[in-house]
C-alpha cells in the first residue's frame, strides 16, 4: 500500500523507527497511520522535518482501535 500525507512525527522504540501521519487527536493522543520503517530508511525519515509531504509504501497489517498499522515501510 502506498500513502501520501503530511508527516506528523517520528518515534523511536527500541530498534524500530515509526513514522506517523495523524488525522486527529483522540482520547489517547494522535490517531492516524503508523509506519514501521525498514532499517535502510530509518535515517532518511528521521531527518525529514515534521510538516513535510511524504509518500510511504508498506504492508498494511491491521488496525489497533486508534491507528492503521503499516510495516516493512520504505520512503518513496
Secondary structure as GFF3:
##gff-version 3
##sequence-region A 1 76
A	DSSP	beta_strand	2	6	.	.	.	ID=ss1
A	DSSP	beta_strand	9	13	.	.	.	ID=ss2
A	DSSP	beta_strand	16	26	.	.	.	ID=ss3
A	DSSP	beta_strand	29	37	.	.	.	ID=ss4
A	DSSP	alpha_helix	39	46	.	.	.	ID=ss5
A	DSSP	beta_strand	53	63	.	.	.	ID=ss6
A	DSSP	beta_strand	67	75	.	.	.	ID=ss7
###
